[in-house]
Amino acid sequence: MKSYQGTFVKQNGDERTMSFVRLTDMPEDFIATKVKGTGKKATLTEGRELVWDLDAAAFRVFNWKTVVGEVTEAEIEETEKIENNA
């Protein structure tokens, strides 16, 4: 499974570095166990993407419009990181 690491500028002006997995790269059964609520899809502004933060073991938003430097890509074992941190 692909993972990514990148830094972006948050709304408050702080920089945040995040290691994450894009939801499209995650197993559907894993996502199903984490999603709660009404089933309504959140509306994000352009350039923002809901991702799984590997360090926080939670959903977070990554802002592609304010990326600092490059976003790097790596391969991880599918169950290795997402389940160990969950």
PDB file of N, CA, C and O in Angstrom, chain B, residues numbered from 101:
ATOM      1  N   MET B 101       0.847  -1.170   0.000  1.00  0.00           N
ATOM      2  CA  MET B 101       0.000   0.000   0.000  1.00  0.00           C
ATOM      3  C   MET B 101       0.897   1.239   0.000  1.00  0.00           C
ATOM      4  O   MET B 101       1.960   1.251   0.621  1.00  0.00           O
ATOM      5  N   LYS B 102       0.456   2.263  -0.697  1.00  0.00           N
ATOM      6  CA  LYS B 102       1.221   3.510  -0.770  1.00  0.00           C
ATOM      7  C   LYS B 102       0.967   4.365   0.464  1.00  0.00           C
ATOM      8  O   LYS B 102      -0.160   4.488   0.944  1.00  0.00           O
ATOM      9  N   SER B 103       2.044   4.947   0.958  1.00  0.00           N
ATOM     10  CA  SER B 103       1.925   5.959   2.002  1.00  0.00           C
ATOM     11  C   SER B 103       2.648   7.199   1.496  1.00  0.00           C
ATOM     12  O   SER B 103       3.449   7.137   0.563  1.00  0.00           O
ATOM     13  N   TYR B 104       2.351   8.312   2.124  1.00  0.00           N
ATOM     14  CA  TYR B 104       2.914   9.586   1.685  1.00  0.00           C
ATOM     15  C   TYR B 104       3.394  10.365   2.897  1.00  0.00           C
ATOM     16  O   TYR B 104       2.903  10.171   4.009  1.00  0.00           O
ATOM     17  N   GLN B 105       4.357  11.248   2.672  1.00  0.00           N
ATOM     18  CA  GLN B 105       4.775  12.172   3.712  1.00  0.00           C
ATOM     19  C   GLN B 105       4.943  13.533   3.065  1.00  0.00           C
ATOM     20  O   GLN B 105       5.610  13.684   2.041  1.00  0.00           O
ATOM     21  N   GLY B 106       4.314  14.523   3.698  1.00  0.00           N
ATOM     22  CA  GLY B 106       4.397  15.865   3.157  1.00  0.00           C
ATOM     23  C   GLY B 106       4.142  16.905   4.225  1.00  0.00           C
ATOM     24  O   GLY B 106       3.587  16.618   5.285  1.00  0.00           O
ATOM     25  N   THR B 107       4.560  18.116   3.919  1.00  0.00           N
ATOM     26  CA  THR B 107       4.362  19.252   4.817  1.00  0.00           C
ATOM     27  C   THR B 107       3.457  20.247   4.111  1.00  0.00           C
ATOM     28  O   THR B 107       3.602  20.499   2.915  1.00  0.00           O
ATOM     29  N   PHE B 108       2.518  20.811   4.867  1.00  0.00           N
ATOM     30  CA  PHE B 108       1.633  21.826   4.320  1.00  0.00           C
ATOM     31  C   PHE B 108       1.425  22.906   5.370  1.00  0.00           C
ATOM     32  O   PHE B 108       1.734  22.714   6.545  1.00  0.00           O
ATOM     33  N   VAL B 109       0.898  24.042   4.933  1.00  0.00           N
ATOM     34  CA  VAL B 109       0.620  25.159   5.835  1.00  0.00           C
ATOM     35  C   VAL B 109      -0.844  25.063   6.252  1.00  0.00           C
ATOM     36  O   VAL B 109      -1.741  25.046   5.410  1.00  0.00           O
ATOM     37  N   LYS B 110      -1.072  25.001   7.564  1.00  0.00           N
ATOM     38  CA  LYS B 110      -2.428  24.940   8.104  1.00  0.00           C
ATOM     39  C   LYS B 110      -3.095  26.310   8.005  1.00  0.00           C
ATOM     40  O   LYS B 110      -2.440  27.307   7.705  1.00  0.00           O
ATOM     41  N   GLN B 111      -4.399  26.349   8.259  1.00  0.00           N
ATOM     42  CA  GLN B 111      -5.154  27.606   8.189  1.00  0.00           C
ATOM     43  C   GLN B 111      -4.590  28.675   9.113  1.00  0.00           C
ATOM     44  O   GLN B 111      -4.646  29.863   8.798  1.00  0.00           O
ATOM     45  N   ASN B 112      -4.042  28.255  10.264  1.00  0.00           N
ATOM     46  CA  ASN B 112      -3.519  29.233  11.220  1.00  0.00           C
ATOM     47  C   ASN B 112      -2.095  29.684  10.889  1.00  0.00           C
ATOM     48  O   ASN B 112      -1.509  30.473  11.630  1.00  0.00           O
ATOM     49  N   GLY B 113      -1.531  29.184   9.771  1.00  0.00           N
ATOM     50  CA  GLY B 113      -0.204  29.600   9.343  1.00  0.00           C
ATOM     51  C   GLY B 113       0.913  28.680   9.784  1.00  0.00           C
ATOM     52  O   GLY B 113       2.042  28.821   9.316  1.00  0.00           O
ATOM     53  N   ASP B 114       0.629  27.736  10.675  1.00  0.00           N
ATOM     54  CA  ASP B 114       1.639  26.771  11.115  1.00  0.00           C
ATOM     55  C   ASP B 114       1.875  25.735  10.028  1.00  0.00           C
ATOM     56  O   ASP B 114       0.971  25.409   9.259  1.00  0.00           O
ATOM     57  N   GLU B 115       3.113  25.215   9.971  1.00  0.00           N
ATOM     58  CA  GLU B 115       3.401  24.121   9.062  1.00  0.00           C
ATOM     59  C   GLU B 115       3.151  22.806   9.782  1.00  0.00           C
ATOM     60  O   GLU B 115       3.408  22.684  10.980  1.00  0.00           O
ATOM     61  N   ARG B 116       2.648  21.822   9.043  1.00  0.00           N
ATOM     62  CA  ARG B 116       2.408  20.503   9.614  1.00  0.00           C
ATOM     63  C   ARG B 116       2.965  19.462   8.675  1.00  0.00           C
ATOM     64  O   ARG B 116       2.660  19.463   7.483  1.00  0.00           O
ATOM     65  N   THR B 117       3.788  18.564   9.213  1.00  0.00           N
ATOM     66  CA  THR B 117       4.303  17.439   8.446  1.00  0.00           C
ATOM     67  C   THR B 117       3.485  16.219   8.826  1.00  0.00           C
ATOM     68  O   THR B 117       3.282  15.939  10.008  1.00  0.00           O
ATOM     69  N   MET B 118       3.019  15.501   7.828  1.00  0.00           N
ATOM     70  CA  MET B 118       2.139  14.373   8.065  1.00  0.00           C
ATOM     71  C   MET B 118       2.563  13.168   7.232  1.00  0.00           C
ATOM     72  O   MET B 118       2.908  13.300   6.058  1.00  0.00           O
ATOM     73  N   SER B 119       2.532  11.997   7.854  1.00  0.00           N
ATOM     74  CA  SER B 119       2.655  10.723   7.148  1.00  0.00           C
ATOM     75  C   SER B 119       1.242  10.182   7.044  1.00  0.00           C
ATOM     76  O   SER B 119       0.541  10.074   8.050  1.00  0.00           O
ATOM     77  N   PHE B 120       0.817   9.840   5.832  1.00  0.00           N
ATOM     78  CA  PHE B 120      -0.585   9.479   5.649  1.00  0.00           C
ATOM     79  C   PHE B 120      -0.796   8.496   4.514  1.00  0.00           C
ATOM     80  O   PHE B 120       0.085   8.258   3.688  1.00  0.00           O
ATOM     81  N   VAL B 121      -2.000   7.931   4.504  1.00  0.00           N
ATOM     82  CA  VAL B 121      -2.453   7.062   3.426  1.00  0.00           C
ATOM     83  C   VAL B 121      -3.709   7.692   2.853  1.00  0.00           C
ATOM     84  O   VAL B 121      -4.605   8.101   3.591  1.00  0.00           O
ATOM     85  N   ARG B 122      -3.766   7.767   1.543  1.00  0.00           N
ATOM     86  CA  ARG B 122      -4.966   8.295   0.890  1.00  0.00           C
ATOM     87  C   ARG B 122      -6.067   7.245   1.002  1.00  0.00           C
ATOM     88  O   ARG B 122      -5.792   6.049   0.914  1.00  0.00           O
ATOM     89  N   LEU B 123      -7.295   7.676   1.192  1.00  0.00           N
ATOM     90  CA  LEU B 123      -8.401   6.740   1.376  1.00  0.00           C
ATOM     91  C   LEU B 123      -8.572   5.804   0.191  1.00  0.00           C
ATOM     92  O   LEU B 123      -8.995   4.660   0.359  1.00  0.00           O
ATOM     93  N   THR B 124      -8.248   6.277  -1.000  1.00  0.00           N
ATOM     94  CA  THR B 124      -8.370   5.430  -2.192  1.00  0.00           C
ATOM     95  C   THR B 124      -7.358   4.288  -2.182  1.00  0.00           C
ATOM     96  O   THR B 124      -7.528   3.318  -2.920  1.00  0.00           O
ATOM     97  N   ASP B 125      -6.309   4.380  -1.361  1.00  0.00           N
ATOM     98  CA  ASP B 125      -5.294   3.337  -1.263  1.00  0.00           C
ATOM     99  C   ASP B 125      -5.534   2.392  -0.083  1.00  0.00           C
ATOM    100  O   ASP B 125      -4.804   1.416   0.086  1.00  0.00           O
ATOM    101  N   MET B 126      -6.544   2.675   0.723  1.00  0.00           N
ATOM    102  CA  MET B 126      -6.793   1.878   1.932  1.00  0.00           C
ATOM    103  C   MET B 126      -7.783   0.753   1.664  1.00  0.00           C
ATOM    104  O   MET B 126      -8.639   0.870   0.787  1.00  0.00           O
ATOM    105  N   PRO B 127      -7.665  -0.343   2.421  1.00  0.00           N
ATOM    106  CA  PRO B 127      -8.656  -1.419   2.300  1.00  0.00           C
ATOM    107  C   PRO B 127     -10.030  -0.932   2.752  1.00  0.00           C
ATOM    108  O   PRO B 127     -10.147  -0.262   3.778  1.00  0.00           O
ATOM    109  N   GLU B 128     -11.061  -1.265   1.995  1.00  0.00           N
ATOM    110  CA  GLU B 128     -12.415  -0.808   2.317  1.00  0.00           C
ATOM    111  C   GLU B 128     -12.883  -1.314   3.675  1.00  0.00           C
ATOM    112  O   GLU B 128     -13.592  -0.604   4.389  1.00  0.00           O
ATOM    113  N   ASP B 129     -12.495  -2.534   4.038  1.00  0.00           N
ATOM    114  CA  ASP B 129     -12.945  -3.072   5.328  1.00  0.00           C
ATOM    115  C   ASP B 129     -12.349  -2.296   6.492  1.00  0.00           C
ATOM    116  O   ASP B 129     -12.992  -2.163   7.533  1.00  0.00           O
ATOM    117  N   PHE B 130     -11.135  -1.781   6.339  1.00  0.00           N
ATOM    118  CA  PHE B 130     -10.516  -0.969   7.390  1.00  0.00           C
ATOM    119  C   PHE B 130     -11.279   0.343   7.554  1.00  0.00           C
ATOM    120  O   PHE B 130     -11.573   0.760   8.674  1.00  0.00           O
ATOM    121  N   ILE B 131     -11.593   0.977   6.453  1.00  0.00           N
ATOM    122  CA  ILE B 131     -12.328   2.246   6.497  1.00  0.00           C
ATOM    123  C   ILE B 131     -13.693   2.039   7.141  1.00  0.00           C
ATOM    124  O   ILE B 131     -14.128   2.854   7.954  1.00  0.00           O
ATOM    125  N   ALA B 132     -14.361   0.963   6.785  1.00  0.00           N
ATOM    126  CA  ALA B 132     -15.699   0.691   7.320  1.00  0.00           C
ATOM    127  C   ALA B 132     -15.689   0.577   8.839  1.00  0.00           C
ATOM    128  O   ALA B 132     -16.664   0.951   9.491  1.00  0.00           O
ATOM    129  N   THR B 133     -14.600   0.065   9.414  1.00  0.00           N
ATOM    130  CA  THR B 133     -14.538  -0.068  10.874  1.00  0.00           C
ATOM    131  C   THR B 133     -14.271   1.264  11.561  1.00  0.00           C
ATOM    132  O   THR B 133     -14.493   1.382  12.767  1.00  0.00           O
ATOM    133  N   LYS B 134     -13.809   2.254  10.839  1.00  0.00           N
ATOM    134  CA  LYS B 134     -13.447   3.553  11.420  1.00  0.00           C
ATOM    135  C   LYS B 134     -14.488   4.638  11.210  1.00  0.00           C
ATOM    136  O   LYS B 134     -14.496   5.634  11.934  1.00  0.00           O
ATOM    137  N   VAL B 135     -15.356   4.464  10.242  1.00  0.00           N
ATOM    138  CA  VAL B 135     -16.320   5.507   9.903  1.00  0.00           C
ATOM    139  C   VAL B 135     -17.551   5.384  10.795  1.00  0.00           C
ATOM    140  O   VAL B 135     -18.138   4.311  10.932  1.00  0.00           O
ATOM    141  N   LYS B 136     -17.925   6.508  11.395  1.00  0.00           N
ATOM    142  CA  LYS B 136     -19.121   6.583  12.221  1.00  0.00           C
ATOM    143  C   LYS B 136     -19.906   7.801  11.775  1.00  0.00           C
ATOM    144  O   LYS B 136     -19.377   8.650  11.057  1.00  0.00           O
ATOM    145  N   GLY B 137     -21.138   7.897  12.183  1.00  0.00           N
ATOM    146  CA  GLY B 137     -21.900   9.105  11.888  1.00  0.00           C
ATOM    147  C   GLY B 137     -23.117   8.845  11.045  1.00  0.00           C
ATOM    148  O   GLY B 137     -23.646   7.735  11.003  1.00  0.00           O
ATOM    149  N   THR B 138     -23.554   9.891  10.371  1.00  0.00           N
ATOM    150  CA  THR B 138     -24.822   9.869   9.662  1.00  0.00           C
ATOM    151  C   THR B 138     -24.715   9.306   8.252  1.00  0.00           C
ATOM    152  O   THR B 138     -25.736   9.037   7.618  1.00  0.00           O
ATOM    153  N   GLY B 139     -23.510   9.127   7.756  1.00  0.00           N
ATOM    154  CA  GLY B 139     -23.337   8.663   6.388  1.00  0.00           C
ATOM    155  C   GLY B 139     -23.248   9.792   5.389  1.00  0.00           C
ATOM    156  O   GLY B 139     -23.046   9.549   4.200  1.00  0.00           O
ATOM    157  N   LYS B 140     -23.395  11.037   5.852  1.00  0.00           N
ATOM    158  CA  LYS B 140     -23.251  12.188   4.962  1.00  0.00           C
ATOM    159  C   LYS B 140     -21.778  12.392   4.658  1.00  0.00           C
ATOM    160  O   LYS B 140     -20.927  12.275   5.540  1.00  0.00           O
ATOM    161  N   LYS B 141     -21.492  12.694   3.424  1.00  0.00           N
ATOM    162  CA  LYS B 141     -20.118  12.945   3.022  1.00  0.00           C
ATOM    163  C   LYS B 141     -19.750  14.393   3.329  1.00  0.00           C
ATOM    164  O   LYS B 141     -20.491  15.316   2.991  1.00  0.00           O
ATOM    165  N   ALA B 142     -18.607  14.583   3.968  1.00  0.00           N
ATOM    166  CA  ALA B 142     -18.148  15.934   4.286  1.00  0.00           C
ATOM    167  C   ALA B 142     -17.736  16.650   3.003  1.00  0.00           C
ATOM    168  O   ALA B 142     -17.162  16.041   2.100  1.00  0.00           O
ATOM    169  N   THR B 143     -18.027  17.919   2.929  1.00  0.00           N
ATOM    170  CA  THR B 143     -17.644  18.722   1.779  1.00  0.00           C
ATOM    171  C   THR B 143     -16.367  19.472   2.130  1.00  0.00           C
ATOM    172  O   THR B 143     -16.341  20.290   3.049  1.00  0.00           O
ATOM    173  N   LEU B 144     -15.309  19.179   1.382  1.00  0.00           N
ATOM    174  CA  LEU B 144     -14.028  19.849   1.603  1.00  0.00           C
ATOM    175  C   LEU B 144     -13.786  20.844   0.480  1.00  0.00           C
ATOM    176  O   LEU B 144     -14.194  20.624  -0.660  1.00  0.00           O
ATOM    177  N   THR B 145     -13.122  21.932   0.815  1.00  0.00           N
ATOM    178  CA  THR B 145     -12.793  22.919  -0.214  1.00  0.00           C
ATOM    179  C   THR B 145     -11.734  22.342  -1.147  1.00  0.00           C
ATOM    180  O   THR B 145     -11.041  21.383  -0.809  1.00  0.00           O
ATOM    181  N   GLU B 146     -11.627  22.935  -2.306  1.00  0.00           N
ATOM    182  CA  GLU B 146     -10.698  22.465  -3.329  1.00  0.00           C
ATOM    183  C   GLU B 146      -9.271  22.381  -2.786  1.00  0.00           C
ATOM    184  O   GLU B 146      -8.791  23.299  -2.120  1.00  0.00           O
ATOM    185  N   GLY B 147      -8.616  21.286  -3.077  1.00  0.00           N
ATOM    186  CA  GLY B 147      -7.236  21.095  -2.651  1.00  0.00           C
ATOM    187  C   GLY B 147      -7.091  20.363  -1.330  1.00  0.00           C
ATOM    188  O   GLY B 147      -5.985  19.964  -0.967  1.00  0.00           O
ATOM    189  N   ARG B 148      -8.174  20.179  -0.611  1.00  0.00           N
ATOM    190  CA  ARG B 148      -8.135  19.474   0.674  1.00  0.00           C
ATOM    191  C   ARG B 148      -8.622  18.048   0.476  1.00  0.00           C
ATOM    192  O   ARG B 148      -9.578  17.795  -0.257  1.00  0.00           O
ATOM    193  N   GLU B 149      -7.941  17.120   1.147  1.00  0.00           N
ATOM    194  CA  GLU B 149      -8.274  15.709   0.997  1.00  0.00           C
ATOM    195  C   GLU B 149      -8.302  15.030   2.364  1.00  0.00           C
ATOM    196  O   GLU B 149      -7.400  15.220   3.180  1.00  0.00           O
ATOM    197  N   LEU B 150      -9.334  14.248   2.604  1.00  0.00           N
ATOM    198  CA  LEU B 150      -9.430  13.452   3.816  1.00  0.00           C
ATOM    199  C   LEU B 150      -8.483  12.267   3.671  1.00  0.00           C
ATOM    200  O   LEU B 150      -8.557  11.528   2.690  1.00  0.00           O
ATOM    201  N   VAL B 151      -7.591  12.082   4.649  1.00  0.00           N
ATOM    202  CA  VAL B 151      -6.593  11.016   4.618  1.00  0.00           C
ATOM    203  C   VAL B 151      -6.536  10.339   5.983  1.00  0.00           C
ATOM    204  O   VAL B 151      -7.116  10.832   6.951  1.00  0.00           O
ATOM    205  N   TRP B 152      -5.836   9.207   6.058  1.00  0.00           N
ATOM    206  CA  TRP B 152      -5.593   8.529   7.332  1.00  0.00           C
ATOM    207  C   TRP B 152      -4.185   8.913   7.788  1.00  0.00           C
ATOM    208  O   TRP B 152      -3.200   8.553   7.142  1.00  0.00           O
ATOM    209  N   ASP B 153      -4.092   9.638   8.891  1.00  0.00           N
ATOM    210  CA  ASP B 153      -2.817  10.076   9.462  1.00  0.00           C
ATOM    211  C   ASP B 153      -2.199   8.879  10.185  1.00  0.00           C
ATOM    212  O   ASP B 153      -2.768   8.375  11.153  1.00  0.00           O
ATOM    213  N   LEU B 154      -1.043   8.429   9.720  1.00  0.00           N
ATOM    214  CA  LEU B 154      -0.405   7.243  10.293  1.00  0.00           C
ATOM    215  C   LEU B 154       0.110   7.475  11.708  1.00  0.00           C
ATOM    216  O   LEU B 154       0.123   6.544  12.513  1.00  0.00           O
ATOM    217  N   ASP B 155       0.531   8.685  12.028  1.00  0.00           N
ATOM    218  CA  ASP B 155       1.059   8.970  13.366  1.00  0.00           C
ATOM    219  C   ASP B 155      -0.059   9.155  14.388  1.00  0.00           C
ATOM    220  O   ASP B 155       0.058   8.701  15.526  1.00  0.00           O
ATOM    221  N   ALA B 156      -1.128   9.812  13.992  1.00  0.00           N
ATOM    222  CA  ALA B 156      -2.240  10.061  14.904  1.00  0.00           C
ATOM    223  C   ALA B 156      -3.244   8.903  14.913  1.00  0.00           C
ATOM    224  O   ALA B 156      -4.101   8.828  15.794  1.00  0.00           O
ATOM    225  N   ALA B 157      -3.135   7.999  13.926  1.00  0.00           N
ATOM    226  CA  ALA B 157      -4.085   6.890  13.766  1.00  0.00           C
ATOM    227  C   ALA B 157      -5.518   7.415  13.743  1.00  0.00           C
ATOM    228  O   ALA B 157      -6.394   6.928  14.457  1.00  0.00           O
ATOM    229  N   ALA B 158      -5.725   8.432  12.892  1.00  0.00           N
ATOM    230  CA  ALA B 158      -7.041   9.059  12.796  1.00  0.00           C
ATOM    231  C   ALA B 158      -7.171   9.741  11.437  1.00  0.00           C
ATOM    232  O   ALA B 158      -6.182   9.988  10.747  1.00  0.00           O
ATOM    233  N   PHE B 159      -8.415  10.037  11.075  1.00  0.00           N
ATOM    234  CA  PHE B 159      -8.641  10.792   9.848  1.00  0.00           C
ATOM    235  C   PHE B 159      -8.218  12.236  10.059  1.00  0.00           C
ATOM    236  O   PHE B 159      -8.479  12.822  11.109  1.00  0.00           O
ATOM    237  N   ARG B 160      -7.564  12.804   9.052  1.00  0.00           N
ATOM    238  CA  ARG B 160      -7.148  14.196   9.064  1.00  0.00           C
ATOM    239  C   ARG B 160      -7.318  14.744   7.647  1.00  0.00           C
ATOM    240  O   ARG B 160      -7.537  13.987   6.701  1.00  0.00           O
ATOM    241  N   VAL B 161      -7.217  16.050   7.516  1.00  0.00           N
ATOM    242  CA  VAL B 161      -7.302  16.685   6.200  1.00  0.00           C
ATOM    243  C   VAL B 161      -5.918  17.174   5.798  1.00  0.00           C
ATOM    244  O   VAL B 161      -5.244  17.866   6.562  1.00  0.00           O
ATOM    245  N   PHE B 162      -5.501  16.805   4.588  1.00  0.00           N
ATOM    246  CA  PHE B 162      -4.232  17.264   4.029  1.00  0.00           C
ATOM    247  C   PHE B 162      -4.546  18.321   2.984  1.00  0.00           C
ATOM    248  O   PHE B 162      -5.401  18.113   2.122  1.00  0.00           O
ATOM    249  N   ASN B 163      -3.848  19.469   3.059  1.00  0.00           N
ATOM    250  CA  ASN B 163      -4.103  20.578   2.146  1.00  0.00           C
ATOM    251  C   ASN B 163      -3.048  20.583   1.035  1.00  0.00           C
ATOM    252  O   ASN B 163      -1.915  21.019   1.242  1.00  0.00           O
ATOM    253  N   TRP B 164      -3.433  20.098  -0.134  1.00  0.00           N
ATOM    254  CA  TRP B 164      -2.512  20.027  -1.272  1.00  0.00           C
ATOM    255  C   TRP B 164      -2.196  21.410  -1.839  1.00  0.00           C
ATOM    256  O   TRP B 164      -1.176  21.569  -2.511  1.00  0.00           O
ATOM    257  N   LYS B 165      -3.028  22.404  -1.592  1.00  0.00           N
ATOM    258  CA  LYS B 165      -2.797  23.743  -2.140  1.00  0.00           C
ATOM    259  C   LYS B 165      -1.689  24.499  -1.415  1.00  0.00           C
ATOM    260  O   LYS B 165      -1.141  25.460  -1.956  1.00  0.00           O
ATOM    261  N   THR B 166      -1.349  24.074  -0.184  1.00  0.00           N
ATOM    262  CA  THR B 166      -0.335  24.797   0.577  1.00  0.00           C
ATOM    263  C   THR B 166       0.884  23.922   0.874  1.00  0.00           C
ATOM    264  O   THR B 166       1.578  24.140   1.868  1.00  0.00           O
ATOM    265  N   VAL B 167       1.145  22.935   0.018  1.00  0.00           N
ATOM    266  CA  VAL B 167       2.275  22.030   0.220  1.00  0.00           C
ATOM    267  C   VAL B 167       3.586  22.806   0.198  1.00  0.00           C
ATOM    268  O   VAL B 167       3.799  23.686  -0.635  1.00  0.00           O
ATOM    269  N   VAL B 168       4.460  22.448   1.145  1.00  0.00           N
ATOM    270  CA  VAL B 168       5.802  23.019   1.222  1.00  0.00           C
ATOM    271  C   VAL B 168       6.765  21.929   0.759  1.00  0.00           C
ATOM    272  O   VAL B 168       6.811  20.850   1.351  1.00  0.00           O
ATOM    273  N   GLY B 169       7.532  22.204  -0.293  1.00  0.00           N
ATOM    274  CA  GLY B 169       8.462  21.191  -0.801  1.00  0.00           C
ATOM    275  C   GLY B 169       7.717  20.116  -1.571  1.00  0.00           C
ATOM    276  O   GLY B 169       6.731  20.392  -2.254  1.00  0.00           O
ATOM    277  N   GLU B 170       8.206  18.867  -1.449  1.00  0.00           N
ATOM    278  CA  GLU B 170       7.622  17.758  -2.184  1.00  0.00           C
ATOM    279  C   GLU B 170       6.922  16.793  -1.242  1.00  0.00           C
ATOM    280  O   GLU B 170       7.282  16.673  -0.071  1.00  0.00           O
ATOM    281  N   VAL B 171       5.925  16.116  -1.767  1.00  0.00           N
ATOM    282  CA  VAL B 171       5.281  15.035  -1.039  1.00  0.00           C
ATOM    283  C   VAL B 171       5.938  13.750  -1.533  1.00  0.00           C
ATOM    284  O   VAL B 171       5.937  13.461  -2.729  1.00  0.00           O
ATOM    285  N   THR B 172       6.502  12.979  -0.594  1.00  0.00           N
ATOM    286  CA  THR B 172       7.192  11.746  -0.968  1.00  0.00           C
ATOM    287  C   THR B 172       6.265  10.556  -0.797  1.00  0.00           C
ATOM    288  O   THR B 172       5.321  10.581  -0.007  1.00  0.00           O
ATOM    289  N   GLU B 173       6.561   9.517  -1.559  1.00  0.00           N
ATOM    290  CA  GLU B 173       5.731   8.317  -1.567  1.00  0.00           C
ATOM    291  C   GLU B 173       6.591   7.126  -1.159  1.00  0.00           C
ATOM    292  O   GLU B 173       7.766   7.044  -1.517  1.00  0.00           O
ATOM    293  N   ALA B 174       5.985   6.193  -0.398  1.00  0.00           N
ATOM    294  CA  ALA B 174       6.685   4.977   0.014  1.00  0.00           C
ATOM    295  C   ALA B 174       5.685   3.827   0.042  1.00  0.00           C
ATOM    296  O   ALA B 174       4.474   4.044   0.059  1.00  0.00           O
ATOM    297  N   GLU B 175       6.198   2.624   0.047  1.00  0.00           N
ATOM    298  CA  GLU B 175       5.354   1.434   0.169  1.00  0.00           C
ATOM    299  C   GLU B 175       5.425   0.933   1.600  1.00  0.00           C
ATOM    300  O   GLU B 175       6.504   0.856   2.188  1.00  0.00           O
ATOM    301  N   ILE B 176       4.260   0.591   2.164  1.00  0.00           N
ATOM    302  CA  ILE B 176       4.223  -0.023   3.487  1.00  0.00           C
ATOM    303  C   ILE B 176       3.384  -1.290   3.397  1.00  0.00           C
ATOM    304  O   ILE B 176       2.550  -1.442   2.505  1.00  0.00           O
ATOM    305  N   GLU B 177       3.624  -2.192   4.341  1.00  0.00           N
ATOM    306  CA  GLU B 177       2.773  -3.370   4.421  1.00  0.00           C
ATOM    307  C   GLU B 177       1.370  -2.902   4.756  1.00  0.00           C
ATOM    308  O   GLU B 177       1.195  -2.028   5.606  1.00  0.00           O
ATOM    309  N   GLU B 178       0.379  -3.465   4.108  1.00  0.00           N
ATOM    310  CA  GLU B 178      -0.996  -3.010   4.273  1.00  0.00           C
ATOM    311  C   GLU B 178      -1.437  -2.990   5.729  1.00  0.00           C
ATOM    312  O   GLU B 178      -2.047  -2.017   6.174  1.00  0.00           O
ATOM    313  N   THR B 179      -1.143  -4.035   6.469  1.00  0.00           N
ATOM    314  CA  THR B 179      -1.610  -4.096   7.855  1.00  0.00           C
ATOM    315  C   THR B 179      -0.584  -3.546   8.825  1.00  0.00           C
ATOM    316  O   THR B 179      -0.909  -3.259   9.977  1.00  0.00           O
ATOM    317  N   GLU B 180       0.651  -3.397   8.371  1.00  0.00           N
ATOM    318  CA  GLU B 180       1.761  -2.999   9.249  1.00  0.00           C
ATOM    319  C   GLU B 180       1.494  -1.733  10.027  1.00  0.00           C
ATOM    320  O   GLU B 180       1.476  -1.760  11.257  1.00  0.00           O
ATOM    321  N   LYS B 181       1.288  -0.635   9.350  1.00  0.00           N
ATOM    322  CA  LYS B 181       1.223   0.665  10.005  1.00  0.00           C
ATOM    323  C   LYS B 181      -0.189   1.069  10.389  1.00  0.00           C
ATOM    324  O   LYS B 181      -0.400   1.620  11.470  1.00  0.00           O
ATOM    325  N   ILE B 182      -1.151   0.807   9.531  1.00  0.00           N
ATOM    326  CA  ILE B 182      -2.497   1.305   9.818  1.00  0.00           C
ATOM    327  C   ILE B 182      -3.124   0.585  11.002  1.00  0.00           C
ATOM    328  O   ILE B 182      -3.852   1.202  11.780  1.00  0.00           O
ATOM    329  N   GLU B 183      -2.854  -0.711  11.153  1.00  0.00           N
ATOM    330  CA  GLU B 183      -3.460  -1.451  12.250  1.00  0.00           C
ATOM    331  C   GLU B 183      -2.658  -1.327  13.540  1.00  0.00           C
ATOM    332  O   GLU B 183      -3.240  -1.344  14.625  1.00  0.00           O
ATOM    333  N   ASN B 184      -1.344  -1.204  13.448  1.00  0.00           N
ATOM    334  CA  ASN B 184      -0.532  -1.053  14.650  1.00  0.00           C
ATOM    335  C   ASN B 184      -0.808   0.252  15.365  1.00  0.00           C
ATOM    336  O   ASN B 184      -0.715   0.325  16.590  1.00  0.00           O
ATOM    337  N   ASN B 185      -1.150   1.290  14.603  1.00  0.00           N
ATOM    338  CA  ASN B 185      -1.401   2.599  15.193  1.00  0.00           C
ATOM    339  C   ASN B 185      -2.871   2.839  15.474  1.00  0.00           C
ATOM    340  O   ASN B 185      -3.222   3.801  16.157  1.00  0.00           O
ATOM    341  N   ALA B 186      -3.718   1.996  14.967  1.00  0.00           N
ATOM    342  CA  ALA B 186      -5.164   2.237  15.116  1.00  0.00           C
ATOM    343  C   ALA B 186      -5.658   1.893  16.500  1.00  0.00           C
ATOM    344  O   ALA B 186      -6.847   2.039  16.785  1.00  0.00           O
TER     345      ALA B 186
END
